C-alpha cells in the first residue's frame, strides 16, 4: 500500500473504532510502519472520528517528525517502543474499549482459556501495571510483556493490540472488546466456564504455529 492508502485506512479505522464506542473524542491512537525507519501515526489533539488522511503525521523511529502539519500522538513513545522491540509488528492500535478497560481497572487480565476466538486472535492477554500515559513510564511497564503477546490490557487506562498489518491489529482490538463483553456477561450470570487445559493449549499451539509461519513468510 502507498502511504496515502495507509493514511486513508488509518482514518477509516479511527472512524469505526469511534462508531463502535471503543474510543471517544480525542482518545486512542494508531501507528503503521511505513519502512525501516518511518512510521505514520495519528495526530494529537484531534477528534479521531473526524480524521482525514492528510492529518496523519510521519515520524522516524526516534520520534522525530518528518512530515505532517500536526503534532504526533501523545502516546508516540509507546508506539515506537513496540515497533522498535517487535520487528514483526507492522501496526499498533491503542484504544479505550469500555468492557476490556473495565477488566483493566478491576485489575483482571484476559489470560484464561475461555473463548477459542480470543485465543486464536489475541492469545493470552496480560494486564500491564499502570504507567502514566504519554510518558516513557508506560513503555517501561509494557516492555517486559512485549514478547509472545499481540494484545495487552493497560491498568487503569485501556488496551493495545498489534499485528503485521493495520487490519490485523484493528481486528484484534474489536475481538478483544467483544470477548470481554461475553466474559463479563458470563460473570454476571454467575459463572465463567473455562476450556479444558488440553483444548486451550491446542488452540494456543495452533496460534503459535500461525505466527511463526507469518514471520517466516514476512
VOGU-3710 file (C-alpha; in Angstrom, 3 decimals, decimal comma):
1> xxxxxxxxxx> 0,000/0,000/0,000  1,106/3,564/-0,664  1,481/5,977/2,286  -1,694/7,770/1,188  -3,640/4,482/1,059  -2,361/3,624/4,536  -3,404/7,059/5,795  -6,893/6,530/4,357  -7,149/3,175/6,098  -5,989/4,709/9,384
11> xxxxxxxxxx> -8,718/7,341/9,160  -11,275/4,637/8,429  -10,041/2,590/11,393  -10,388/5,576/13,726  -13,916/6,285/12,495  -15,007/2,711/13,052  -13,409/2,500/16,494  -15,353/5,641/17,423  -18,609/4,362/15,907  -18,287/1,139/17,894
21> xxxxxxxxxx> -17,600/3,019/21,121  -14,036/1,794/21,520  -12,706/5,360/21,621  -14,279/8,747/22,359  -13,310/12,243/21,306  -9,539/12,580/21,149  -8,937/9,156/22,749  -6,913/6,419/21,126  -4,158/6,379/18,555  -2,857/4,310/15,665
31> xxxxxxxxxx> 0,611/3,757/14,182  1,613/1,954/10,981  5,151/1,111/9,909  5,958/2,610/6,504  9,541/1,377/6,220  12,650/0,510/8,221  12,773/3,948/9,876  9,433/5,563/9,086  6,097/5,353/10,888  2,760/7,009/10,161
41> xxxxxxxxxx> 0,830/7,969/13,304  -2,394/9,710/14,197  -2,128/13,345/15,340  -2,506/14,700/18,840  -5,475/16,777/19,917  -7,937/15,975/17,132  -11,260/14,136/17,267  -10,439/10,701/15,906  -13,811/10,190/14,204  -13,145/13,253/12,041
51> xxxxxxxxxx> -9,591/12,469/10,959  -8,668/12,709/7,295  -5,705/11,077/5,564  -3,856/14,393/5,428  -3,988/14,684/9,216  -1,582/11,774/9,755  1,984/12,508/10,827  5,133/10,769/9,608  7,927/10,255/12,151  11,124/8,240/12,362
61> xxxxxxxxxx> 11,831/5,581/14,990  13,499/8,183/17,189  10,264/10,130/17,289  11,411/12,981/15,078  8,667/14,471/12,932  9,376/14,076/9,224  6,133/15,156/7,600  2,712/16,492/8,580  1,018/19,671/9,735  0,062/18,385/13,199
71> xxxxxxxxxx> 1,961/17,111/16,195  2,156/13,325/16,547  0,077/11,427/19,085  0,921/11,961/22,753  1,430/8,180/23,009  4,172/8,222/20,367  6,759/6,755/22,740  4,508/3,767/23,445  4,054/3,027/19,751  7,741/3,415/18,963
81> xxxxxxxxxx> 8,703/1,204/21,907  6,589/-1,591/20,453  7,732/-1,103/16,864  11,401/-0,953/17,893  11,335/-4,107/20,006  8,927/-6,093/17,832  10,168/-6,059/14,207  7,342/-8,459/13,298  4,769/-5,775/14,155  3,576/-3,576/11,315
91> xxxxxxxxxx> 0,830/-1,669/13,128  -0,324/-0,715/16,620  -3,826/0,233/17,776  -4,377/1,816/21,190  -7,952/2,344/22,342  -10,141/2,519/25,445  -12,705/-0,239/24,816  -15,143/0,076/27,739  -15,511/-3,518/28,920  -11,924/-4,589/28,254
101> xxxxxxxxxx> -10,762/-1,426/30,032  -13,164/-2,296/32,839  -11,205/-5,520/33,317  -8,007/-3,449/33,422  -9,480/-1,089/36,029  -10,596/-4,089/38,089  -7,063/-5,489/37,983  -8,034/-8,508/35,887  -6,310/-9,899/32,821  -7,854/-11,934/29,999
111> xxxxxxxxxx> -5,303/-14,728/30,052  -7,616/-17,647/30,881  -8,649/-20,125/28,183  -12,321/-19,220/27,722  -13,137/-18,309/24,115  -11,474/-20,027/21,132  -11,775/-16,851/19,046  -9,892/-14,787/21,621  -7,143/-17,397/21,930  -6,681/-17,605/18,161
121> xxxxxxxxxx> -6,855/-13,847/17,550  -5,050/-12,423/20,559  -3,674/-15,259/22,654  -3,332/-14,691/26,374  -3,938/-11,024/27,168  -1,849/-9,899/30,153  -2,515/-6,948/32,432  0,318/-4,413/32,290  0,919/-2,467/35,540  -0,062/1,188/35,482
131> xxxxxxxxxx> 2,255/3,655/33,787  1,467/7,321/33,276  0,000/7,852/29,788  2,148/9,841/27,394  5,385/9,172/29,307  8,234/6,649/28,930  6,988/5,014/32,143  4,140/3,401/30,203  6,574/1,882/27,705  8,789/0,720/30,567
141> xxxxxxxxxx> 5,855/-1,111/32,142  4,825/-2,683/28,840  8,246/-3,749/27,595  8,660/-6,863/29,811  5,361/-8,163/28,391  6,036/-7,485/24,705  7,324/-10,865/23,589  4,782/-13,576/22,868  1,705/-11,342/23,036  -0,321/-9,389/20,495
151> xxxxxxxxxx> -2,742/-7,706/22,906  -2,400/-6,113/26,318  -4,644/-4,520/28,904  -3,151/-1,366/30,434  -4,083/-0,998/34,094  -6,471/1,923/34,695  -6,004/3,063/31,104  -7,058/0,982/28,083  -5,814/-1,647/25,672  -3,225/-2,113/22,932
161> xxxxxxxxxx> -3,245/-4,568/20,029  -0,675/-5,169/17,314  -0,416/-7,049/14,050  1,605/-7,431/10,877  -0,899/-5,065/9,237  -3,269/-2,371/10,415  -6,258/-4,567/9,633  -4,842/-7,354/11,825  -4,294/-5,024/14,782  -7,720/-3,437/14,235
171> xxxxxxxxxx> -9,459/-6,841/14,150  -7,721/-7,823/17,375  -8,946/-4,696/19,145  -12,539/-5,372/18,139  -12,189/-9,067/19,026  -10,700/-8,202/22,422  -13,631/-5,985/23,349  -16,177/-8,498/22,019  -14,625/-11,259/24,119  -14,505/-9,017/27,194
181> xxxxxxxxxx> -18,239/-8,354/26,831  -19,022/-12,061/26,611  -16,866/-12,926/29,629  -18,357/-10,050/31,649  -21,866/-11,287/30,758  -20,955/-14,821/31,858  -19,671/-13,488/35,176  -22,867/-11,515/35,661  -24,822/-14,725/35,076  -22,793/-16,415/37,773
191> xxxxxxxxxx> -20,027/-18,473/36,170  -17,289/-18,447/33,545  -16,621/-21,964/32,327  -13,050/-22,201/31,092  -11,950/-24,562/28,351  -10,123/-27,688/29,369  -6,347/-27,390/29,572  -5,793/-29,672/26,578  -8,226/-27,731/24,390  -6,771/-24,396/25,427
201> xxxxxxxxxx> -3,179/-25,436/24,865  -4,130/-26,908/21,493  -5,609/-23,607/20,358  -2,596/-21,732/21,689  -0,245/-24,056/19,794  -2,266/-23,525/16,623  -1,954/-19,765/17,060  1,791/-20,024/17,714  2,274/-22,049/14,536  0,387/-19,451/12,541
211> xxxxxxxx> 2,517/-16,631/13,994  5,749/-18,473/13,159  4,567/-19,118/9,613  3,803/-15,418/9,152  7,240/-14,476/10,437  8,933/-16,863/8,034  6,797/-15,598/5,179  7,464/-11,956/6,069
//
